Amino acid sequence: MVAMGRWAFAFLLLMGVAELAAARVPNIDARGEASSGGRDLLHSRRLVMKKANEVNKDLIIAASEGNAKAIKKAIAGGADIESKHGDQEDTALTIAAHAGHLAAVKALIDAGANVSAADTEGTTALFAAAQEGHVKVVDALLKAGAEVNAQRSADGGTALIIASQGGHLPVVQSLIASGADVDLAADGGATALTLAVAGPHVKVVAALLEAGADPNLGNDIGAVPLHVAASFVGAGEAMASQLIASGANVDAATATGLTPLMVAARVGNVPVAMVLREAGADAGAEMEGGVKATDQICGCLEDGEGESACLEGVCGEASKKETVEKIMEILA
Ligand SMILES: *[C@@H]1O[C@H](CO)[C@@H](O)[C@H](O)[C@H]1NC(C)=O
């Protein structure tokens, strides 16, 4: 595990890099009822309707269990391949894709399932498979013509964004090879690169940068990937170096003037502060209220004894005396 203090996590939230609303694909229980509640299919008044509902139910159970044979049987028995299930109205294809059932997904595609079908949140089968890291299912859907850059209506998320957030490198590579737009942003402005950095998923960050992702795209409050990288002690160093090598602006400032170097000072991130300074980051930059990076160091020079020696900073977890001294040195 990469070291990330509680404050660093709070920082991610502050930077607007909170998790995308998780795409919920309802679990289907043994009776084919969406566990999120929903209607009791047996209450249908008309016998014909009841029969149709039952084969549709058979289809959804088969999809959720990954039973390709049963899928074919349900379709042959008159099931509507596009029938919707659960509160979010997912199709059999999305449910099978989410569960990673390749044979079931192929059977549904072969039977003519709409690979672009979206649920009430705009979640497609491709998004559901990408979220769970099912690369073979992702490939099957792409081959069948799934729209690689489809954005969810709920939050603007794409398959690439959700796969990057989850650190699913093979899926990310496959989506990029199929023409995914690496710079498409979700609502709020978070890109695949920002969310990969927030993982932190170093290899995904490298893959996205290699594919030409723009390291200077900020979100709605002006936070760029380098701000996020600076909050990670450990993985932050490699990510910051990669971002800078790809042209990241080391002095990028948010709407309030916060720079990556200030973030590194706040969390006591010595390696990232060094990388930033070596790349020419300005230690004298001021944010709102004339506050500089040195004012934001969190910790004491005398291990808490001499109160006057404590730097107030924007404190979360206080850095050790040694760390404070090193950061001071780097900022000097
Ligand atoms: C497939 O689903 C998409 C998204 O819901 C819809 O726009 C499209 O019309 C559907 N295609 C067919 C052939 O029904």
The ligand as a MOL file (V3000), in Angstrom:
LIG
                    3D

  0  0  0     0  0            999 V3000
M  V30 BEGIN CTAB
M  V30 COUNTS 14 14 0 0 0
M  V30 BEGIN ATOM
M  V30 1 C -29.4120 1.0690 -28.8060 0
M  V30 2 O -29.3820 1.8110 -27.5780 0
M  V30 3 C -29.1200 3.1850 -27.7630 0
M  V30 4 C -28.9400 3.8140 -26.3710 0
M  V30 5 O -30.0290 3.5740 -25.5420 0
M  V30 6 C -30.2350 3.8180 -28.5730 0
M  V30 7 O -29.9680 5.1760 -28.7800 0
M  V30 8 C -30.3310 3.1040 -29.9110 0
M  V30 9 O -31.4290 3.5970 -30.6250 0
M  V30 10 C -30.4860 1.6030 -29.7340 0
M  V30 11 N -30.3800 0.9510 -31.0020 0
M  V30 12 C -31.3130 0.1540 -31.4660 0
M  V30 13 C -31.0290 -0.4720 -32.7880 0
M  V30 14 O -32.3450 -0.0560 -30.8650 0
M  V30 END ATOM
M  V30 BEGIN BOND
M  V30 1 1 1 2
M  V30 2 1 1 10
M  V30 3 1 2 3
M  V30 4 1 3 4
M  V30 5 1 3 6
M  V30 6 1 4 5
M  V30 7 1 6 7
M  V30 8 1 6 8
M  V30 9 1 8 9
M  V30 10 1 8 10
M  V30 11 1 10 11
M  V30 12 1 11 12
M  V30 13 1 12 13
M  V30 14 2 12 14
M  V30 END BOND
M  V30 END CTAB
M  END
